Amino acid sequence: MDTRDFLVPDNYADFHCKCGKCRHTCCDGWAVTFPREDYFRLLSVTCSPELRRKLDTSLHLADDPTPERYAELLPNWEGHCPLQRADGLCALQAECGEEAISSTCRYYPRGIRTMDDDECACSVSCERVVEMLLHRLPPMTFRRMRLSFAMALPPRETDAALTVETRQLRRDVVTMLQAREVPLASRMMGIRAALVLEESGHQTSESRWAAFRAAAKVAIPPADWALRANILRTLMEELLADTISMGGIAAEILPLLRGEQAGAVLQQAAGTFQADTPDWMIGTEQLMVNHVFYEGFPYGTYQERPATAAVSLCAEYAVLRGTAVLYHQLHPDETALVDAIAALFRVMEHSAFGWNAAVVLEREGKAGEDVIGQIVGI
């Protein structure tokens, strides 16, 4: 058992799994991966013959295994975890207790980071987390909380001086996202400017905020809805259409983004969405703040250069906004919106989506300030 003081969002302790009441369980459609020690423990766990048979036929070594990602529990032919019962609960946990399941299953949607600080947050890929954040009004804050995990946590990877710098940079980005006196699209452009400035060397909070305020005062360019639809279509076709989590949702949305009227369709959908969900911008702020903290932005797993991280963040915001606007046009109820957001963050927070989105935009010549200004204005 590893016990440490973690920095967590102020609502971290409020999360409780919906268990069998979840519409889309966390194991649905995923090959659950887990560490080496979990693999050998699952091979020898004492359980009923029926459960033993399911475990033995589903446990496989991962391709290019590492100690942290050593093996996986493959889904059955229906795309479900073979250990999931008809009531949505885990057969292994029900029979053998929580201690028997893998650490991945035990702690999801919690994401533990120890690279430059001990931090923990819940992923927005979980529908319960979306529900907690979507109507939250107060700006998110963070506090230290003593947490225990039944596994060996990796040590710090950065020195103390760099830790202070990265903490402050992340804190600045979070506070910029929460600057509600500025429209959210302008906040995104301000964050982009602050991170581009970071390319010239480590900056102070004062210099970042000066860049943020200067960029946030610049008007978002006049709306080119055809261009916005084109970029959104490109990102969805290349990065979401073939994924298990978002494939079905993308298949419904993409026809709206094709053809000569795609821009007009997107514009009309954005207007309808704004009228139907007047608090959406606060909800989006909460989702993005949680995402930034969960990912360890801008120095997460896939991000190295702050300017590239800025393009990634703007692309993620645009796809989130576009998905919500267009899916609401097709399914105008909150349950569908929650499901779409959770499905999208399954890709955004558990793959290299942000990095790949930046690559796509740069390849298409659409990573410049003017175009980024268009997509964050959706």
C-alpha positions as CSV (number, residue, x, y, z in Angstrom):
1,M,0.0,0.0,0.0
2,D,1.5,3.4,-1.1
3,T,0.1,6.4,0.8
4,R,1.0,9.9,-0.2
5,D,-0.5,13.5,-0.1
6,F,-1.9,14.1,-3.6
7,L,-3.1,17.3,-5.1
8,V,-6.7,16.6,-6.2
9,P,-9.7,18.6,-7.5
10,D,-12.0,19.8,-4.8
11,N,-14.8,17.4,-5.8
12,Y,-12.5,14.3,-5.9
13,A,-14.0,12.8,-2.8
14,D,-17.5,13.3,-4.2
15,F,-17.1,10.7,-6.9
16,H,-18.9,7.4,-6.4
17,C,-19.2,4.7,-9.1
18,K,-22.7,4.2,-10.5
19,C,-21.9,0.5,-10.7
20,G,-24.7,-1.4,-12.5
21,K,-26.6,1.8,-13.1
22,C,-24.0,3.1,-15.6
23,R,-25.4,3.3,-19.1
24,H,-21.9,2.6,-20.6
25,T,-19.7,0.8,-18.2
26,C,-16.0,1.6,-18.1
27,C,-15.1,-1.9,-19.4
28,D,-17.5,-1.7,-22.3
29,G,-15.6,-1.9,-25.7
30,W,-12.1,-1.7,-24.2
31,A,-9.4,-4.3,-23.9
32,V,-8.5,-3.6,-20.2
33,T,-4.7,-3.5,-19.7
34,F,-3.0,-3.9,-16.4
35,P,0.5,-4.3,-14.7
36,R,2.6,-7.4,-14.5
37,E,1.8,-8.1,-10.9
38,D,-1.9,-8.0,-11.6
39,Y,-1.5,-10.5,-14.4
40,F,0.2,-13.2,-12.3
41,R,-2.2,-12.6,-9.4
42,L,-5.2,-13.1,-11.8
43,L,-3.6,-16.3,-13.1
44,S,-3.7,-17.8,-9.6
45,V,-6.8,-16.2,-8.0
46,T,-9.1,-18.7,-6.3
47,C,-12.5,-18.6,-7.8
48,S,-15.3,-20.8,-9.2
49,P,-14.6,-23.1,-12.2
50,E,-16.8,-21.0,-14.4
51,L,-15.1,-17.8,-13.5
52,R,-11.7,-19.5,-13.8
53,R,-12.5,-20.6,-17.3
54,K,-13.4,-17.0,-18.3
55,L,-10.2,-15.6,-16.9
56,D,-8.0,-18.3,-18.5
57,T,-9.5,-17.7,-22.0
58,S,-9.5,-13.9,-21.8
59,L,-6.1,-13.1,-20.2
60,H,-3.4,-12.3,-22.8
61,L,0.0,-10.7,-22.8
62,A,0.0,-7.2,-24.4
63,D,1.9,-6.5,-27.6
64,D,5.3,-5.2,-26.5
65,P,4.5,-5.5,-22.8
66,T,6.0,-3.2,-20.2
67,P,5.8,-3.7,-16.4
68,E,3.0,-1.1,-16.3
69,R,1.1,-2.4,-19.4
70,Y,1.9,-6.0,-19.2
71,A,-1.3,-7.9,-20.1
72,E,-4.9,-7.3,-21.1
73,L,-8.3,-8.8,-20.6
74,L,-9.8,-9.0,-24.1
75,P,-13.5,-8.2,-24.7
76,N,-15.8,-10.9,-26.0
77,W,-17.4,-11.0,-29.5
78,E,-20.0,-8.5,-28.4
79,G,-17.3,-6.0,-27.3
80,H,-18.1,-6.5,-23.6
81,C,-15.7,-7.5,-20.8
82,P,-16.1,-11.3,-20.4
83,L,-16.3,-10.8,-16.6
84,Q,-19.2,-8.4,-16.8
85,R,-22.5,-9.8,-15.6
86,A,-25.9,-9.1,-17.1
87,D,-26.6,-6.5,-14.3
88,G,-23.5,-4.6,-15.3
89,L,-21.4,-5.6,-12.3
90,C,-18.1,-7.4,-12.3
91,A,-18.3,-11.1,-11.7
92,L,-14.8,-11.3,-10.3
93,Q,-15.4,-8.5,-7.7
94,A,-18.8,-9.9,-6.8
95,E,-17.3,-13.4,-6.1
96,C,-13.8,-12.6,-4.8
97,G,-14.0,-9.0,-3.5
98,E,-12.5,-5.7,-4.7
99,E,-8.9,-6.8,-3.8
100,A,-9.1,-9.5,-6.5
101,I,-9.6,-7.2,-9.5
102,S,-6.9,-5.5,-11.4
103,S,-5.6,-2.1,-10.3
104,T,-6.9,-0.6,-13.6
105,C,-10.4,-1.7,-12.8
106,R,-10.2,-0.9,-9.1
107,Y,-9.1,2.7,-9.5
108,Y,-10.7,3.9,-12.8
109,P,-11.6,6.7,-13.5
110,R,-8.9,7.9,-11.2
111,G,-5.7,8.9,-13.0
112,I,-2.6,8.9,-10.8
113,R,0.4,11.1,-11.9
114,T,3.7,11.2,-10.1
115,M,6.0,12.7,-12.8
116,D,6.5,16.2,-11.5
117,D,4.1,16.1,-8.5
118,D,1.7,13.7,-6.8
119,E,-1.6,14.5,-8.5
120,C,-4.8,12.5,-9.0
121,A,-8.1,13.3,-10.8
122,C,-11.0,11.5,-12.3
123,S,-11.2,11.2,-16.0
124,V,-14.1,12.7,-17.9
125,S,-14.3,9.5,-19.9
126,C,-16.6,8.3,-17.0
127,E,-20.2,9.4,-17.4
128,R,-20.6,10.0,-13.7
129,V,-17.7,12.5,-13.8
130,V,-19.4,14.3,-16.7
131,E,-22.6,14.5,-14.8
132,M,-20.7,15.9,-11.8
133,L,-19.1,18.7,-13.8
134,L,-21.7,19.7,-16.4
135,H,-23.8,21.7,-14.0
136,R,-21.2,22.7,-11.5
137,L,-21.1,26.5,-11.1
138,P,-18.2,27.4,-8.7
139,P,-14.7,27.4,-10.4
140,M,-12.8,24.3,-9.6
141,T,-10.2,24.5,-6.9
142,F,-7.5,22.0,-5.8
143,R,-6.4,20.8,-2.4
144,R,-4.1,18.2,-0.8
145,M,-5.6,14.9,0.2
146,R,-4.0,11.8,1.7
147,L,-4.7,8.8,-0.6
148,S,-3.6,5.2,-0.5
149,F,-3.2,2.9,-3.5
150,A,-2.6,-0.8,-3.3
151,M,0.2,-0.8,-5.8
152,A,3.7,0.6,-6.1
153,L,3.6,4.1,-7.5
154,P,6.5,5.3,-9.7
155,P,8.9,7.8,-8.2
156,R,9.2,11.5,-9.3
157,E,10.9,11.9,-12.6
158,T,11.9,15.6,-12.5
159,D,14.0,17.7,-10.2
160,A,12.5,20.1,-7.6
161,A,13.2,23.3,-9.6
162,L,11.5,22.0,-12.7
163,T,8.6,20.7,-10.6
164,V,8.0,24.3,-9.3
165,E,8.0,25.6,-12.9
166,T,5.6,23.0,-14.3
167,R,3.2,23.3,-11.4
168,Q,3.0,27.1,-11.9
169,L,2.6,26.8,-15.6
170,R,-0.3,24.4,-15.2
171,R,-1.8,26.6,-12.5
172,D,-1.7,29.6,-14.8
173,V,-3.4,27.6,-17.6
174,V,-6.2,26.5,-15.2
175,T,-6.7,30.1,-14.0
176,M,-6.8,31.4,-17.5
177,L,-9.5,28.8,-18.4
178,Q,-11.5,30.1,-15.4
179,A,-11.2,33.8,-16.3
180,R,-15.0,34.2,-16.8
181,E,-14.8,37.9,-17.6
182,V,-13.4,36.8,-21.0
183,P,-15.4,34.8,-23.5
184,L,-14.3,31.1,-23.5
185,A,-13.1,31.2,-27.1
186,S,-10.9,34.2,-26.3
187,R,-9.6,32.4,-23.3
188,M,-8.4,29.6,-25.6
189,M,-6.6,32.1,-27.8
190,G,-5.1,33.8,-24.8
191,I,-3.8,30.4,-23.6
192,R,-2.4,29.7,-27.0
193,A,-0.5,33.0,-26.9
194,A,0.9,32.3,-23.5
195,L,2.1,28.9,-24.5
196,V,3.7,30.1,-27.7
197,L,5.6,32.6,-25.6
198,E,6.8,29.7,-23.5
199,E,8.7,28.4,-26.6
200,S,11.2,31.2,-26.1
201,G,12.2,29.8,-22.7
202,H,10.6,29.5,-19.2
203,Q,8.5,32.5,-18.5
204,T,7.1,34.0,-15.4
205,S,3.4,34.2,-14.5
206,E,3.5,37.9,-15.2
207,S,4.7,37.4,-18.8
208,R,2.2,34.6,-19.4
209,W,-0.7,36.7,-18.2
210,A,0.4,39.7,-20.2
211,A,0.4,37.5,-23.3
212,F,-3.0,36.0,-22.3
213,R,-4.6,39.4,-21.8
214,A,-3.2,40.9,-25.0
215,A,-4.5,38.0,-27.1
216,A,-7.8,37.8,-25.3
217,K,-8.6,41.4,-26.3
218,V,-8.2,40.6,-30.0
219,A,-11.6,39.8,-31.5
220,I,-12.2,36.3,-32.8
221,P,-12.2,36.5,-36.6
222,P,-15.5,36.8,-38.4
223,A,-17.1,33.4,-38.5
224,D,-16.3,31.3,-41.5
225,W,-18.7,28.5,-40.8
226,A,-17.8,26.5,-44.0
227,L,-14.1,26.5,-42.8
228,R,-15.1,25.5,-39.3
229,A,-17.2,22.6,-40.6
230,N,-14.4,21.5,-42.9
231,I,-11.8,21.4,-40.1
232,L,-14.2,19.6,-37.7
233,R,-15.0,17.0,-40.4
234,T,-11.3,16.4,-41.1
235,L,-10.5,15.8,-37.4
236,M,-13.5,13.5,-36.9
237,E,-12.9,11.5,-40.0
238,E,-9.2,11.0,-39.3
239,L,-9.2,10.6,-35.5
240,L,-12.7,9.5,-34.3
241,A,-14.6,7.7,-37.0
242,D,-12.7,4.4,-36.6
243,T,-12.6,4.3,-32.8
244,I,-14.7,1.9,-30.8
245,S,-15.9,4.7,-28.4
246,M,-16.8,7.4,-30.9
247,G,-17.3,5.5,-34.1
248,G,-21.1,5.3,-33.8
249,I,-21.5,8.9,-32.7
250,A,-19.1,10.2,-35.5
251,A,-21.1,8.2,-38.0
252,E,-24.2,10.2,-37.1
253,I,-22.5,13.6,-37.0
254,L,-20.3,13.4,-40.1
255,P,-23.2,13.5,-42.7
256,L,-24.1,16.9,-41.2
257,L,-20.5,18.1,-42.0
258,R,-20.5,17.1,-45.6
259,G,-21.9,18.9,-48.6
260,E,-22.2,22.6,-49.6
261,Q,-24.6,23.4,-46.7
262,A,-22.3,22.0,-44.0
263,G,-21.3,25.5,-42.7
264,A,-25.0,26.6,-42.6
265,V,-25.9,23.4,-40.7
266,L,-23.2,23.9,-38.2
267,Q,-24.1,27.5,-37.7
268,Q,-27.8,26.7,-37.1
269,A,-26.9,23.9,-34.8
270,A,-24.7,26.2,-32.7
271,G,-27.5,28.7,-32.4
272,T,-30.0,26.0,-31.3
273,F,-27.5,24.6,-28.8
274,Q,-26.8,28.0,-27.3
275,A,-30.5,28.6,-26.8
276,D,-31.1,25.2,-25.3
277,T,-28.1,25.1,-23.0
278,P,-27.4,28.6,-21.7
279,D,-24.9,27.3,-19.0
280,W,-22.9,25.3,-21.4
281,M,-19.9,27.6,-21.4
282,I,-19.5,27.1,-17.6
283,G,-19.9,23.4,-18.0
284,T,-17.3,23.4,-20.8
285,E,-14.9,25.3,-18.6
286,Q,-15.2,22.7,-15.9
287,L,-14.6,19.9,-18.3
288,M,-11.6,21.5,-19.8
289,V,-10.1,22.5,-16.4
290,N,-10.5,18.8,-15.3
291,H,-9.0,17.7,-18.6
292,V,-5.9,20.0,-18.2
293,F,-5.3,18.8,-14.7
294,Y,-5.9,15.1,-15.5
295,E,-3.5,15.2,-18.4
296,G,-0.8,17.0,-16.6
297,F,-1.0,19.6,-19.4
298,P,1.1,20.8,-21.1
299,Y,3.8,18.2,-20.3
300,G,1.6,15.1,-20.4
301,T,2.4,11.8,-22.0
302,Y,2.3,13.0,-25.6
303,Q,3.1,16.7,-25.3
304,E,6.6,18.2,-25.3
305,R,6.5,21.6,-26.9
306,P,4.2,24.1,-25.3
307,A,3.2,25.6,-28.7
308,T,2.1,22.2,-30.0
309,A,0.3,21.5,-26.8
310,A,-1.6,24.8,-27.4
311,V,-2.8,23.6,-30.8
312,S,-3.8,20.3,-29.3
313,L,-5.8,22.0,-26.6
314,C,-7.6,24.2,-29.0
315,A,-8.4,21.3,-31.3
316,E,-9.7,19.3,-28.3
317,Y,-11.9,22.2,-27.3
318,A,-13.2,22.6,-30.9
319,V,-14.0,18.9,-31.2
320,L,-15.8,18.9,-27.8
321,R,-17.8,22.0,-28.8
322,G,-18.6,20.6,-32.3
323,T,-19.6,17.2,-31.0
324,A,-21.9,18.7,-28.4
325,V,-23.5,21.1,-30.8
326,L,-24.2,18.6,-33.6
327,Y,-25.1,15.6,-31.4
328,H,-27.6,17.8,-29.6
329,Q,-29.1,18.6,-33.0
330,L,-29.8,14.9,-33.5
331,H,-30.5,13.9,-29.9
332,P,-31.7,17.0,-27.9
333,D,-31.6,15.5,-24.4
334,E,-29.0,15.7,-21.7
335,T,-28.5,12.0,-21.3
336,A,-27.3,11.8,-24.9
337,L,-25.1,14.8,-24.5
338,V,-23.4,13.2,-21.4
339,D,-22.9,9.9,-23.2
340,A,-21.3,11.8,-26.2
341,I,-19.0,13.8,-24.0
342,A,-17.9,10.7,-22.1
343,A,-17.3,8.8,-25.3
344,L,-15.2,11.6,-26.7
345,F,-13.0,11.9,-23.6
346,R,-12.5,8.1,-23.8
347,V,-10.5,8.9,-26.9
348,M,-9.1,12.3,-25.8
349,E,-7.8,11.1,-22.4
350,H,-6.8,7.5,-23.2
351,S,-5.0,7.9,-26.5
352,A,-2.7,10.3,-28.4
353,F,-5.7,12.3,-29.7
354,G,-4.5,15.8,-28.8
355,W,-1.0,15.2,-30.3
356,N,-2.5,13.6,-33.5
357,A,-4.9,16.5,-33.8
358,A,-2.0,19.0,-33.8
359,V,-0.3,16.8,-36.4
360,V,-3.4,16.8,-38.7
361,L,-3.8,20.6,-38.4
362,E,-0.2,21.3,-39.1
363,R,-0.2,18.9,-42.1
364,E,-3.3,20.6,-43.5
365,G,-1.7,24.0,-42.9
366,K,-4.4,24.9,-40.5
367,A,-2.5,25.4,-37.2
368,G,-2.0,29.2,-37.7
369,E,-3.5,31.8,-35.4
370,D,-6.4,32.8,-37.8
371,V,-7.6,29.2,-38.3
372,I,-7.3,28.3,-34.7
373,G,-9.3,31.4,-34.0
374,Q,-12.0,30.0,-36.3
375,I,-12.3,26.6,-34.7
376,V,-12.4,27.8,-31.1
377,G,-15.3,30.1,-32.2
378,I,-17.6,27.2,-33.1
